[in-house]
């Protein structure tokens, strides 16, 4: 198992090279509801989360929708 380092919301994380977005979210205990994912400033559609893998030093941004008033 080969590990790579990625940046998630400005925090370095080590993850398996073969991991996809769903596996990253599980590792981070993050729900898939109400979020958007960008890799290197490009939004990734939810239907690509199972197939989208990461590269060394990718910059991942997890955006959570919030309700306000």
N, CA, C and O of each residue as an XYZ file, in Angstrom:
276
protein
N       0.849     -1.178      0.000
C       0.000      0.000      0.000
C       0.892      1.237      0.000
O       1.713      1.424      0.898
N       0.723      2.067     -1.007
C       1.515      3.273     -1.153
C       0.690      4.464     -0.683
O      -0.453      4.638     -1.107
N       1.267      5.282      0.191
C       0.570      6.439      0.734
C       1.034      7.716      0.029
O       2.196      7.852     -0.354
N       0.094      8.642     -0.129
C       0.418      9.955     -0.674
C      -0.054     11.011      0.319
O      -0.883     10.739      1.187
N       0.478     12.200      0.179
C       0.087     13.318      1.027
C      -0.740     14.292      0.204
O      -0.339     14.716     -0.879
N      -1.915     14.638      0.747
C      -2.775     15.627      0.106
C      -3.088     16.715      1.127
O      -2.882     16.532      2.326
N      -3.576     17.819      0.652
C      -3.956     18.934      1.517
C      -5.469     19.049      1.486
O      -6.053     19.296      0.431
N      -6.111     18.871      2.637
C      -7.568     18.951      2.721
C      -7.931     20.124      3.616
O      -7.632     20.115      4.810
N      -8.573     21.129      3.043
C      -8.919     22.342      3.792
C      -7.722     22.832      4.606
O      -7.842     23.156      5.787
N      -6.580     22.877      3.952
C      -5.320     23.401      4.496
C      -4.688     22.511      5.567
O      -3.821     22.968      6.312
N      -5.112     21.241      5.656
C      -4.529     20.290      6.598
C      -3.936     19.125      5.813
O      -4.612     18.533      4.971
N      -2.679     18.796      6.085
C      -2.041     17.670      5.397
C      -2.606     16.358      5.909
O      -2.752     16.153      7.114
N      -2.924     15.469      4.968
C      -3.452     14.150      5.301
C      -2.734     13.121      4.447
O      -2.490     13.344      3.261
N      -2.401     11.999      5.056
C      -1.856     10.875      4.290
C      -2.993      9.922      3.993
O      -3.795      9.603      4.870
N      -3.056      9.469      2.748
C      -4.130      8.579      2.313
C      -3.561      7.597      1.304
O      -2.553      7.874      0.654
N      -4.211      6.453      1.178
C      -3.760      5.480      0.188
C      -3.848      6.083     -1.208
O      -4.787      6.811     -1.532
N      -2.857      5.767     -2.020
C      -2.804      6.293     -3.381
C      -4.061      5.945     -4.174
O      -4.481      6.718     -5.035
N      -4.661      4.796     -3.896
C      -5.828      4.343     -4.648
C      -7.155      4.865     -4.086
O      -8.215      4.537     -4.619
N      -7.113      5.664     -3.030
C      -8.338      6.139     -2.387
C      -9.119      7.080     -3.296
O      -8.551      7.813     -4.105
N     -10.455      7.036     -3.137
C     -11.308      7.967     -3.876
C     -11.936      8.953     -2.895
O     -11.645      8.919     -1.699
N     -12.789      9.821     -3.402
C     -13.379     10.866     -2.561
C     -14.232     10.264     -1.447
O     -14.160     10.719     -0.305
N     -15.038      9.249     -1.759
C     -15.860      8.621     -0.713
C     -14.987      8.083      0.420
O     -15.328      8.235      1.593
N     -13.869      7.457      0.073
C     -12.982      6.910      1.107
C     -12.349      8.021      1.937
O     -12.169      7.867      3.145
N     -12.011      9.136      1.300
C     -11.480     10.282      2.042
C     -12.519     10.800      3.030
O     -12.194     11.072      4.186
N     -13.756     10.935      2.586
C     -14.811     11.440      3.463
C     -15.047     10.492      4.632
O     -15.289     10.941      5.752
N     -14.979      9.188      4.385
C     -15.121      8.212      5.476
C     -13.976      8.361      6.470
O     -14.195      8.342      7.681
N     -12.760      8.509      5.963
C     -11.583      8.657      6.833
C     -11.719      9.894      7.712
O     -11.261      9.906      8.854
N     -12.351     10.934      7.173
C     -12.500     12.188      7.904
C     -13.813     12.271      8.680
O     -14.107     13.295      9.296
N     -14.607     11.189      8.650
C     -15.916     11.173      9.316
C     -16.793     12.336      8.872
O     -17.438     12.992      9.689
N     -16.807     12.580      7.572
C     -17.584     13.676      6.994
C     -18.752     13.101      6.209
O     -18.572     12.193      5.398
N     -19.931     13.620      6.445
C     -21.112     13.183      5.723
C     -21.069     13.688      4.279
O     -20.438     14.705      3.992
N     -21.739     12.975      3.376
C     -21.736     13.411      1.973
C     -22.882     14.377      1.684
O     -22.953     14.947      0.596
N     -23.767     14.560      2.640
C     -24.914     15.445      2.425
C     -24.509     16.908      2.561
O     -23.826     17.294      3.510
N     -24.937     17.703      1.606
C     -24.739     19.149      1.686
C     -23.306     19.610      1.527
O     -22.936     20.657      2.057
N     -22.480     18.842      0.800
C     -21.104     19.275      0.598
C     -20.764     19.288     -0.890
O     -21.415     18.641     -1.710
N     -19.749     20.029     -1.195
C     -19.162     20.046     -2.540
C     -17.665     19.828     -2.371
O     -17.082     20.196     -1.350
N     -17.052     19.227     -3.382
C     -15.623     18.924     -3.343
C     -14.941     19.568     -4.533
O     -15.419     19.472     -5.664
N     -13.816     20.228     -4.273
C     -12.979     20.768     -5.346
C     -11.574     20.193     -5.181
O     -11.040     20.129     -4.073
N     -10.996     19.783     -6.290
C      -9.608     19.317     -6.298
C      -8.832     20.275     -7.185
O      -9.130     20.432     -8.368
N      -7.831     20.911     -6.591
C      -7.018     21.897     -7.311
C      -7.898     22.934     -7.996
O      -7.707     23.259     -9.168
N      -8.867     23.446     -7.241
C      -9.778     24.514     -7.663
C     -10.760     24.120     -8.756
O     -11.322     24.991     -9.421
N     -10.979     22.814     -8.957
C     -11.968     22.354     -9.930
C     -13.005     21.504     -9.207
O     -12.667     20.503     -8.574
N     -14.279     21.911     -9.306
C     -15.358     21.178     -8.660
C     -15.476     19.781     -9.278
O     -15.398     19.622    -10.496
N     -15.662     18.778     -8.426
C     -15.840     17.397     -8.880
C     -17.302     17.025     -8.650
O     -17.791     17.119     -7.525
N     -17.999     16.610     -9.691
C     -19.412     16.259     -9.561
C     -19.562     15.002     -8.705
O     -18.699     14.125     -8.718
N     -20.669     14.926     -7.962
C     -20.882     13.803     -7.042
C     -20.857     12.461     -7.754
O     -20.426     11.470     -7.164
N     -21.305     12.396     -9.005
C     -21.311     11.107     -9.696
C     -19.906     10.654    -10.070
O     -19.744      9.542    -10.571
N     -18.883     11.479     -9.842
C     -17.488     11.097    -10.098
C     -16.725     10.758     -8.820
O     -15.550     10.397     -8.885
N     -17.368     10.867     -7.669
C     -16.669     10.682     -6.399
C     -16.131      9.271     -6.225
O     -15.087      9.093     -5.598
N     -16.809      8.268     -6.758
C     -16.337      6.885     -6.619
C     -15.080      6.625     -7.453
O     -14.232      5.817     -7.073
N     -14.968      7.312     -8.584
C     -13.855      7.042     -9.501
C     -12.710      8.049     -9.372
O     -11.594      7.774     -9.814
N     -12.975      9.203     -8.776
C     -11.954     10.256     -8.691
C     -10.896      9.892     -7.658
O     -11.199      9.732     -6.476
N      -9.661      9.762     -8.110
C      -8.555      9.483     -7.202
C      -7.686     10.726     -7.062
O      -7.871     11.717     -7.768
N      -6.744     10.653     -6.145
C      -5.901     11.796     -5.823
C      -4.477     11.578     -6.317
O      -4.031     10.450     -6.528
N      -3.785     12.686     -6.491
C      -2.360     12.679     -6.811
C      -1.605     13.324     -5.653
O      -2.169     14.104     -4.885
N      -0.329     12.989     -5.541
C       0.519     13.592     -4.513
C       0.370     15.113     -4.553
O       0.418     15.722     -5.622
N       0.188     15.725     -3.370
C       0.113     17.182     -3.182
C      -1.140     17.827     -3.765
O      -1.177     19.047     -3.931
N      -2.176     17.034     -4.083
C      -3.436     17.647     -4.501
C      -3.961     18.531     -3.383
O      -3.755     18.255     -2.201
N      -4.644     19.600     -3.778
C      -5.258     20.517     -2.832
C      -6.767     20.300     -2.898
O      -7.400     20.645     -3.896
N      -7.347     19.729     -1.839
C      -8.762     19.397     -1.804
C      -9.478     20.384     -0.896
O      -9.025     20.681      0.210
N     -10.596     20.880     -1.384
C     -11.418     21.787     -0.603
C     -12.781     21.144     -0.419
O     -13.452     20.806     -1.394
N     -13.188     20.977      0.830
C     -14.519     20.441      1.140
C     -15.354     21.621      1.605
O     -15.049     22.270      2.606
N     -16.411     21.881      0.856
C     -17.286     23.027      1.143
C     -18.591     22.489      1.700
O     -19.258     21.671      1.067
N     -18.948     22.952      2.885
C     -20.180     22.504      3.529
C     -21.220     23.618      3.457
O     -20.951     24.772      3.789
N     -22.417     23.233      3.011
C     -23.520     24.180      2.977
C     -23.996     24.435      4.413
O     -24.096     23.508      5.217
N     -24.281     25.674      4.714
C     -24.805     26.014      6.037
C     -26.058     26.836      5.875
O     -26.245     27.530      4.876
N     -26.909     26.746      6.870
C     -28.119     27.555      6.849
C     -27.878     28.778      7.723
O     -27.243     28.707      8.776
N     -28.393     29.872      7.262
C     -28.215     31.100      8.034
C     -29.497     31.914      8.008
O     -30.476     31.569      7.346
N     -29.452     32.969      8.730
C     -30.674     33.769      8.774
C     -30.303     35.136      8.819
O     -31.169     36.010      8.862
